[in-house]
């Protein structure tokens, strides 16, 4: 089941205190970027983030879920109504996120 634009809009609004949040549509789902680095996405109307150390520490009881068949597990963010928590989560994750890959021309 693809994610709805309404749920994406809700998540983007919850992340609106962060500068440089962008997204890309990918096969009915949405990949989310912070300052050019992928930190998570919206999959089947669920907000999932990469299971980096800081995210695991801030959400020790978070469930690991598959965004789609064949993907690596990601952490389910349950606390999507708390903008302050989401700000803290994403900013804490930033230094652990991989740099974007350089594209060949």
TINUBA-379950 format. One record per residue (C-alpha): x, y, z; residue number from 1. Coordinates in Angstrom, 3 decimals, padded with zeros to 6 digits, always signed. Layout:
<atoms>
X_Y_Z_NUM;
...
</atoms>
This chain:
<atoms>
+000.000_+000.000_+000.000_1;
+001.637_+003.273_-001.038_2;
+001.876_+006.155_+001.402_3;
-000.596_+009.003_+001.174_4;
+000.412_+012.563_+000.403_5;
-001.573_+013.600_+003.475_6;
+000.635_+011.533_+005.780_7;
+003.776_+012.844_+004.054_8;
+002.491_+016.411_+004.541_9;
+001.845_+015.697_+008.219_10;
+005.387_+014.355_+008.739_11;
+006.914_+017.282_+006.829_12;
+004.941_+019.688_+009.018_13;
+006.208_+017.907_+012.127_14;
+009.783_+018.329_+010.806_15;
+009.267_+021.975_+009.804_16;
+011.504_+023.304_+012.605_17;
+014.486_+021.728_+010.825_18;
+016.182_+023.557_+007.970_19;
+016.866_+021.747_+004.719_20;
+014.384_+018.879_+004.948_21;
+013.664_+017.551_+001.466_22;
+011.981_+014.460_+000.077_23;
+011.830_+012.357_-003.067_24;
+008.994_+010.174_-004.235_25;
+010.111_+006.621_-004.906_26;
+007.607_+003.983_-006.086_27;
+004.711_+005.281_-003.987_28;
+006.851_+005.963_-000.934_29;
+008.969_+008.958_+000.139_30;
+012.648_+009.155_+001.029_31;
+013.484_+011.943_+003.476_32;
+016.713_+013.961_+003.530_33;
+018.214_+016.298_+006.092_34;
+020.905_+018.590_+004.714_35;
+021.312_+016.254_+001.755_36;
+021.677_+013.051_+003.777_37;
+019.056_+010.299_+003.833_38;
+017.774_+009.776_+007.363_39;
+014.555_+007.872_+006.775_40;
+011.320_+007.872_+004.918_41;
+007.582_+007.435_+004.814_42;
+006.667_+003.858_+003.921_43;
+003.078_+002.535_+004.021_44;
+002.134_+005.611_+006.073_45;
+004.790_+004.801_+008.671_46;
+007.671_+007.146_+009.565_47;
+010.862_+005.076_+009.637_48;
+014.445_+006.209_+010.312_49;
+017.840_+004.599_+009.896_50;
+018.853_+002.565_+012.954_51;
+021.970_+004.600_+013.786_52;
+023.326_+004.627_+017.348_53;
+021.799_+007.960_+018.361_54;
+018.345_+006.937_+017.092_55;
+018.523_+003.644_+019.013_56;
+019.537_+005.545_+022.165_57;
+016.674_+008.045_+021.849_58;
+014.145_+005.311_+021.017_59;
+015.364_+002.203_+022.883_60;
+011.987_+000.446_+022.572_61;
+011.375_+001.272_+018.899_62;
+010.393_-001.631_+016.669_63;
+012.595_-002.579_+013.735_64;
+010.485_-002.806_+010.590_65;
+011.061_-003.399_+006.900_66;
+010.211_-000.379_+004.762_67;
+009.643_-002.751_+001.803_68;
+010.510_-006.309_+000.810_69;
+014.268_-006.850_+000.543_70;
+015.253_-003.629_+002.354_71;
+017.267_-003.224_+005.545_72;
+015.300_-002.832_+008.743_73;
+014.585_+000.659_+010.009_74;
+013.287_+002.057_+013.295_75;
+009.595_+002.906_+013.550_76;
+009.046_+006.380_+015.006_77;
+005.954_+006.183_+017.215_78;
+006.231_+009.656_+018.695_79;
+005.358_+011.591_+015.515_80;
+003.173_+014.104_+017.373_81;
+006.116_+015.534_+019.352_82;
+007.865_+018.106_+017.114_83;
+010.506_+018.819_+019.746_84;
+011.437_+015.130_+019.987_85;
+011.611_+014.797_+016.189_86;
+013.905_+017.839_+016.009_87;
+016.184_+016.283_+018.642_88;
+016.110_+012.874_+016.920_89;
+017.016_+014.071_+013.421_90;
+019.704_+016.518_+014.548_91;
+021.279_+013.829_+016.764_92;
+021.344_+011.393_+013.829_93;
+022.942_+013.784_+011.329_94;
+026.642_+013.141_+012.058_95;
+026.091_+009.370_+011.820_96;
+024.410_+009.515_+008.423_97;
+026.495_+008.687_+005.351_98;
+027.486_+011.465_+002.977_99;
+025.561_+011.435_-000.292_100;
+027.245_+009.424_-003.025_101;
+028.857_+011.442_-005.784_102;
+027.177_+010.957_-009.148_103;
+029.258_+010.351_-012.225_104;
+028.686_+012.670_-015.138_105;
</atoms>
